[in-house]
Each structure stands twice: as structure tokens, then as C-alpha cells.
Amino acid sequence: MTSYLDRLIADPTSFHDAPYAQAFTLSREEIDRLHLEGARKRFAELRPGLSVLDKLAREQGIETIETIDDLAPLLFPHTVYKSYPISYLERSRFDKLTKWLAGLTTSDISHVDASGIETIDDWIDLLDAETDLTIQHTSGTTGKLSFVPRSKKQWRETIVHSGVIIRDWWPDRGRDIVKDGMPIIIPGYRYGAAAMQRGNGIQVDLYAKGEENTLFLYPNARFSADIASLGGRLRAAEARGEAGMIDIPPVLLERREALLELERRRPDDLKHFFSEAQRRFGGRDVYVTAMWAILYDWAEEGLKRCGYLQVVDIGIPPGAIEAIAPRQWLNGPILWRELLKRSDLADHKYARGHLTILAGPQATGAARLAAIAGRRAGAGLVTIASPRLTLPAYQAAEPGNLVVEANDAASFAGLLDDPRRNAFLIGPGSGIGDRTREAALAVLADRRGLVLDADGITSFSEEPRLLFEGTKGQVLLTPHEGEFRRLFPGIKGEGGKVARVRQAAALSGATVLLKGPDTVIAAPDGRAVINVHATAGLATAGAGDVLAGIAGGLMAQGLTAFAAAAAAAWLHGDCACRFARPGLIAEDLLNLIPEAMQSALTVN
């Protein structure tokens, strides 16, 4: 009888015909043999028809794969898949883009005439119709889409593979979704060539056994490659200071407007989507797939609609989580809600902490936004320490903000004589220079809680060592990408955003919150949290000051820098989600903080 290993070597897709767990019975030596034989087979198959691989092999002097190490020099960097000139897209030269793609696939696409094609979506549709390829594109966050050629057969095998995992995940209890079918619910687009949409058609066929057994949030809409490309190009142009210099064709403007209209309708569409899911598939097992961040939000919304919650043993043995000892989490209230201060009849204002903010002679609105946010987040008192020149501006503003004079770093340091001032925020409108830097060093030396933001961070950019050597106690740094690069110039992009922020936290000794669409928070000990609970509306002046104020207000109430950062990022994002319409400005966030706090304390 042919062994399991021999069957895998002869045909890797035979994996689908055996129980999923059988792969774990292979020894280390058998796995190494399987990898090596697979590498040899793929190299022999691909080299004759893949000019890029053949050239690379000749340059490296590799004719055969003798060891697995021989494979490493032949692996393509991800940039290969976006190595085309961007002018091909800007000038709609899809005939040239097709010739470029031909060098990255063994499929013959020489017969494809793309000379009349004007958009990426139409080009992908043409390849779908006239070749055996199913092109996948990336999100284009660097300003350029990658185009990855895979065959239709390979895509189908991928979907079958996922079905096998579902079938065998729980021994003797899994559903054979490929054989028996299951309703599919996808809170996203039905069509598109990005990773999440590319397999939809096959899943509808293999899993749902037809369109009538599926539910999509946007059943007739497409996630447009052209809009993804345009978004990446606009972000890249903005980073270069050229945001207004891109010529956008009318057809893209039309598609962009259609996508924005869908996003404007999303709240109402979601209500209908949930109602349809309950009406059509209530009480049945269903298959739900999406990006994990969308799944989290979808599950959270679903919990609000549940009549009851049933916890079912899915076979994870006792102690498994402790053994895994996770060090990275998706942000949510479950991580920190128990640390939030509840109402207590015995409370007084000093029991809820005293946050002190260093203000400057300009940008007076920044400190005011941060002060109100700190109070809304629960701090018992918030003081703005202002230069004499701008005292009237702060004294005539919000009556709940305390205002004191602090002309220089020495007078600000004198505020440390009051031990009740347990948290400080330096940065929003503080000004860049000696006064800000020396004030921060005084707080660090006294081991008070400190949030360092904006001007506070930039004041150390020429000598970050002074900050790192002075960091003691609970310290939170809240840079955006530009401030991060100035403070940590030696930390490059290798390993991704989480790795960069972890390095920064370890180097500085502080908790670091790197702002962005996916805000990442890391503690010096390596713990990390990723926050995706936010909207693009937060890209507005003053929003960062509100975030810093929330964090400072939470630290004043006794939260650690890491917990305050995670909670502040989620609450800040939740305020934006609640606004849920165009036109968000920083002031709008302030009155929504109590609602976000209440949600964090009560949502299951």
C-alpha cells in the first residue's frame, strides 16, 4: 500500500482525501523530504515557462534543487509583482501590462489583446474571460497594486483546502461543507479581484451550492481594483506633497463616487443585512468569512441582537491558552474594561486623578481639546499650564478647565510639588523646543505618569537618547508616522508595523502608540495590541489631541500606559464610528466620549 507521504509527494492535493490531522503524524524527517521533493518538482515544472525564474536560476548558478537552501535564492520578493511602470496604469497601456504579466506566469496569454482596455477592472475581466488565470491584486497601500497570477485550478484547490479544514477541525463533529454544503454569509462585496473577493464565486459553487444559499452585504457590487489603486496613489502623492497633482479620469471619479455612496449607506445596509441573515438562516449553521477586523465588528454587532449567548466547547483542551501565552491582541473592551473607573458614591474629584497639560503660546485649541477629552474620559481635574501671554485665551474658554501660569520649564516643574498631580500630558500645542523638552524630563525624573505627543515628541527628535535614558514609570508616546521616523530613525520597515512598534517600545522603555488606520500599541515587554475600530474620518486636525487627552485622563485614573493607550484608541475610534457621516471634526468627538465609555462598559 502506498504510504501517506508517498501520496503527498506524488500529488499534494491528495491531502484533501485524508483526515486533516494526519499531516501532523509526519516526522520532522518526512516533512523535510516532502518539502524538498515538492521544491524540486515545482522548479522543474516552472523554470521552462517562467523567464524570470530561469534568469534568476542562471544568475545564481542553480540547475537543480539539491537542498532546501537552494530554494531561498530563487524566491521572488513581493516587489516583483508590482515591478511594472506605473505609467502603464496612468496611460491605460494594458497591452504593455499584459506583456509584463506574461513574464510572471507559465500560462500562455500572448493571444490576449488588451489595447482597447481603459481600466484595471476591465483588464482583469478580460484575462478572466480569455485565459486560465484568475488575477489577484493587493490593496496598494504603498501607491502601487501588486498583481499575482494564479490559475483557476489553483484557486479552486485553495477553496477545497479550506473546506477540508472546516470538515476536520473537530473530530467526528465537523461538517463536510464541500460535500453537504452550508449557507454562506459574507459581510462584504460579492465581486472583485482582491484576496477576499476572488474566491467568492468558487465558494458559492462549492460551499453554498448556488447563489440562493448566500447572503452578501453588497450582492451586486464590486470592490474595484481601480479605486484601490487610486487610493494608494493618492496616499503616496500626499506623502510626497503632491496631493493635488494627480489627473483622475472621469470613469474613475464615477466609480469612486459609487463606492462612497455605498459607504454612506452602510449603516442602513447593515441593518437590512442582519435582518436578512436572521430571516433566511436563523437557527442554522452558517459559514461566515471576511477580514478578521470586519468579522470582529460583525460579531460584536451580532451580540447586541442575540436573545441569549450559548458557550460551546469546541475542543480546545484546558490550559491551551495559557500554554500558547499570546502576546498580541485585537483591541476591544474585553481587554481593559475592568480597569475603567466606575461611579462610586464615595468618590471626590482628586480620587479620579489630576491631569496637567503643558500649553504653549500658539495652537491654543490643541490643549483645550485635550483638556476636555481628559475630563470626558473621567479625570477629576484637568489643569492647563500656560505661558503668561496666552493665559487670557485659556481663562476665557471652557470654565471647567483649571488654568495656571507656567512661563518656562522651571515654573512647570514647580507644579510637581503637588503630589495630587499624578498624570501629565505634554505635546498638544506645547511648542517645540527647550521649554517642552525640559518640562518632559522633569516629569520623567519624578516618575509621574506622562503622555508625550506631537510637539513633545518632536522636541526630542534631535536627541532621542535624552528621552530614552530619562524614561521611568508609566510613559506613553503617541506618534504618527512622521514623528515616529524622526524619533526612531534606526527602526526600518522590516517585519511590519507591529515589529517596528515593539522595537520602539523596547528601545525607549515607554509604551508606544503608532497612529494610523491600524493603530498599533506596544509595551516595552513585547505585548502588542492592534486597533482597527475607527474610521477614516479621524484624519482631521485636532483628532490626535483628543486621543492624547483621553489617554491622559485614563492614566490620571490609575490605568497603566499600555491599558490607557489601548482603551483610548478604541474609545477614540468608537466616537468616530458613532458620528458615522461625512464632516467629522475634532470637536464632534468630545461629546461622544461618554457614549463610547458607556458602550465599553456594557457591551458583551
Order of alpha helices (4+ residues) and beta strands (2+ residues): alpha-alpha-alpha-alpha-alpha-alpha-beta-beta-alpha-alpha-beta-alpha-alpha-beta-alpha-alpha-beta-alpha-alpha-beta-beta-alpha-beta-alpha-beta-alpha-beta-alpha-beta-alpha-alpha-beta-alpha-alpha-beta-beta-beta-alpha-alpha-alpha-alpha
